[in-house]
């Protein structure tokens, strides 16, 4: 199964991901043990053929047979046995190509997919190690999609020499208010709830390459709060940014197209109100493949910053600095700081101010279109 055969542009899902800052994703069928290949796409609202970055990006595997109606496998042991047997069969078929067997399109697809990055959805510290051992047996270095408990065996995880895909889907808060319910909550579960947000930090500290995914979140809107929680638990913002940009692009071998802003690459970038990882920062615009998508209308209308304001009069042109705090508060700075009454709706600005710092002189009131450009040394996002 190839992801590009299944891919359809879903504008609603694309919008929900763009709102969280994503501009490109790798999509595949999350079902079965051998899941076929994934397709790398940009999150624009264009037609499918215009959104595909790379049609066959990676091959995907897991231990779960998913929705398959076949009776086998029914256990972890069976899944491991099935994967090993398929690798053995594929190696035999590739070396011998027996005429009596005819053409086996399934094994040929398996063999062809071996040239792609190999991603294994393990989802647990022990399954991570199982997947890696299968890979070692057949000369495959899997990129392993982890769970949330790898910090408990970080030395063994580091020994796999694999890159990992980390989820931000932390354990839910345990209900211990009722003493009767609290009896069934183990100390280990409580400890895991407390320590799981530090999983990514443990990977960084151990020097294990990793990327961050939003794939397992029940609510995509929890992505940034969850990521900031990981940072609060020790993950560095630098590593977090790399795990969302350059590292996944490199692992999926699409770093010639995305992952950084460089000449010749796809124009994917964000405009924010400040530091991307700061709690109060909002994403204003998400540019995907050179197209602008407004993310937060309110944030985009917040024009906080410092602007040059030139006022023409009988004495000529006088320049001021308009220091905008928010859409209802600003100061006018010249030789003196002038008190103003300021209001903006994101399109029009109303400024009522005195041309003198004190007394009760006549006031000047202006309404102008909001073509206010920030000073070169002022950062708006």
N, C-alpha and C positions, 0 to 999 in steps of 0.2 A: 504494500500500500504506500503510495506516494502522497505526501502532504499537499503538493500542488494540485492533485486531482480533486481533493476535498475542499480546497480553499475557496471561500467566497468572502468578498468584502462585506463585513458587518459594521455598518456605520455607527450603530449604538455602542457596540463593544469597543470599537476603535475610539470613539469619543470618550468613553469612560477611562480608557488607558491613557489617552492624550491628556486628560485632566490631571493624571498623576505624573505626567512628565515623560511618558514613554513615546518614542517615535518609531521604533522598529522592534519586531518580535520574531521569534521562531515558533511556528505553529505546527503541531503534529496531532495525530489521532492518539489520544491518551487512553488506549484500551488494548489489552492483550499482552502477551509475552514478547513477541516480535512485532513491533508497532510500525515498522516501515520507516520511511524517511520524513523529515520535517522540511518546511519551506520557510525561508526568511523573507519577511515582507515589511514594508513601511506602513504606518497607520494613517494613511490618507483616505479620503472618501472617493478616490478614483476607482476605475475599473480594475479588476483583478490583475490583468496583464501589465498594468502600469504600476502596480504596488509590489510585484515580486522582485526581490533583490537577488535571490539565488534559489533555484527550484529544488535542488537536492542538497540540503545543508548538512544534515546529520542523520544517523540511524539511531533508532530508539528501542530500548528493551526494558523489561521489568520481570519480576517474579509472579505477577498477578495475571491470570488468564482473562480477567475482566468479564465481559458479557458473552464469552464463548459458550456455546451449548454443549461442547464436547465434555465427556465425563472425566477426561484426563488432561492435566494433572489436578489433584485434589489437595495437595500439600506442598509445603516448601521443598521437601525432598524431591517430589515429583517435578516441580518447576526447575530445580537445579539439574535433574537428570535429563529433562527435555532439552534444556539449553545446551548441555554438554553433548548430547547425542546429535543435535543439529549441527553444532560446530564440527564434530567428527565426520558426519555425513557430507557436509559442505567441503571439508578438506579432501576427503576421499574423492568426491565428484570432480573437484577442480584438478586433482592430480591425474586421474584416470580417464575421465570422460568416457565411460563404457558405452559402446554402441548399443548393447542390449538393454540398457536402461532408458535409451531414448533421450529426449530433452526434458530436463526437470527445471521448469521456469522458477519455481520457488527457491531451489538451491542456487540457481544462477543469480536471482535477485539478492539473495543473502550474500553471495560472494561479491557481487558488484558493490553492495553497500559497505563492504569491509574497508573500502578506500576512503570512506567519509569519517568524520569525527563520530565516535561511538559513545552514546549517552545511555546510562543505565539508571532507571528510576528505582532506587533501593528504598529510601525513606526511613532508614533506621541504622543505628551504628553497626549492628550485627549483620544486617543485610548488605551494608556497604562493604564489609569485609568479605562476605560470600561472593558478591559480584566481582570484587577485585581478584579473588582467587580463580574464578572462572576465566577472567581475562588473562591472568598470568599463564594459565594452562594452555591457552590458545594464542598467545602472543598479541593480545588486545589490551590497550591501555584505555579503560573506560573513563569517561567524564561521569562522575557519580552524582546523582541527585540525592542529597542527604535528607535526614529528618531534622529533629531538633535536639537530639541527645548525644551528638558526636563528641561534645566536650567531655563526656564521661570516659572516653577511650581515645583521647586526642593523640597519644603517642602511636597507637596502632593505626589510627586514621592517617597520620603523617607518613607512616611506613608504607602505605599503599602507593605513594608517589603520584596519586591521582589528583586531578582538579575536581572541585566540588561545586554543585549548585545548591545554594542555601535558601531555604524558605524562611519567611518571617511569620509563619503561622505558629504562634506560641501557645502553650497549654492554657486552657481557660481557667479562670479563678475558681479555686475549690470552695465549695459551700461548707463552711465550718461554723456558721452562726448557731445552728441547732446542734446541741450536743449529741443527739441521736444520729444525725447525719455525719457528724464529725468522726464518729467511731469508725466509719468505713473509709476514711481518708488516711492513707499511709503517710508516714514521715517522708519516705522517698518521693512520693508524688508531690508533697508540699515543697520539698527541696528542688525537685525538677521544675516546678512552676516558678520558683524563685531564680533558678540558674539558667534556664533555657534561653532568655534573651541575650546571654553572654556567649552563645554558640559561635557567632561570627567573629567576635573578638578573640575567642580561643583559636580559631583558624588563623587569624592574622598573626597572633603571637607565635604560633607554631610554624609560621612561614609556609602555610599550605595555600596554594592558589585557589581562589573561589570567586563565584559570581553570585549575585542576589536575584531572586525571582519573586514575582508577586503571584505566581501560578496557584498556590494553595490557599490564598486568603479567601475567607468567606465573603468579605466585603472589601472590594478594591480600595475603598476610601480609607481603610486602615493601614495602607501601605506606608505612608510617611510617618504617622505616629509610631508604627512598629519599627521602622528604620531608625527613627530618632531614639527609640528605646534601646536599640542595639548599640547606638553610639554612646548613650548614657552608661551602658555596661562595658565600655572600653573599646569599641570599634572606632578606628580613626576615620574622620571625614574623608581623608585622602583615599583610604582603602575602600570606603563605601562608594565613592565616586568612580573609582577604577572598576569596582565590581558591577557597576551599572553601565559602563561604557567600553573602555578599552579591552578589559579582560574577556568579556563575553564575545566581543567582535573578533578577538584573536582566536579564541577556542573554536568558534564556529567558522573560522577562516573567511570572514567577510570584512576583515579590518581594512581592506582596500576600498570599501564602500562606506562603512559607518564606524562609529566608535570614537571619532575625534573630528574636530573641525579643521579640515585641510583642503587645499585646492584639489579639485577633481573628485572629491567625495560627495555623497548625498548631503544636502543642506538640512540637517536635523539639529536644532538647537532650541534652547529655552530662553525666555525673558522673564525674570522674576523681580520681586520687590526687594530682594536682598540675598543674603547668604542662603544657598539652597537648603542647608540643613538646619537653619534657625527655625524655631517653633512658629514664629509669627510670619514667616515668609510665605508668600503666595505666588503661584505660577500665573503669570499674566498672559503670556502667549507661548504656544508650542508650534514651532516651525517644523513642518514635516515635508521632506523632499522639496524644499523651497516654497511651500505654501504656508501661509499664516493661519493658525487656528486660535481664536480667542478662547481662553480657558476660564477666566473669571472677569466678568464684566465689571464688577465692583472694584476688583483690584486694578483693572486696567484704567479705571477712572480716578483712582487715587494718584494724584500727581505730586506727592511729597518730594521735595527736593529744592534746589536753589536755581533760580532762573534770572536771566538778565532782562530787565525791563527798562526800555528807553521811552522817555516822555518828552514830546516836543512842546516848546512854549516860545514866548516872545524872546526869551534870553537864549534860545537855541535848544539843543537836545541834552537832556540830563539822564545819565545812566544810574540805575538802582539795581540792587540785588533783591529779588523777591524770594524770601525764605518761606516756603510753603510747608507747614507742619502736617496738615491734612486738608480735607475739602472744606473746612470751615474756619481754619486758623492759619494766619500768615503774618509775617513782618516785612516791612519795606526798609531796606538798609542802604543808606547813602552815607553822608557825613555823620548823620545821626540815624538811629533806629526809629522809624515812624510807626505809630500805632495805626492798624488798619482794621476795617471790617471786611472780611473776605468770604466769598462763597463760590463754590465751583460745582457743577454737575458733570464734569468730565468733558463738556463741550464748550460751555460759556463760563467766563470768569467775571465776577462782580467784585470790584475793589473800591472801597470808600476810605479815603485817607486824607490826612492833613499834610500840606507841603511844609509845615513848620513843626518842630518837635514839641512845641508847647503853645498855650494860648488858645484862642478860638477863631482862627482864620477861616476863610472860605475853604471848602473842601472840593476835591476833584473826584468825580465818580466816573468810572469807565466800565463798559462791558465789552469784552473782546473775545474773539474765538481763541480756543486753547491751543495756540501754536507757540507754546513756551518751551524753549530748548534748554536742557540742563547744562550747567557749566561743565567744561571738559574734565575738571577734577572731581566731579560729583558722580557717584555711582548710584544708579537706580536699578540695577538688576541685570 
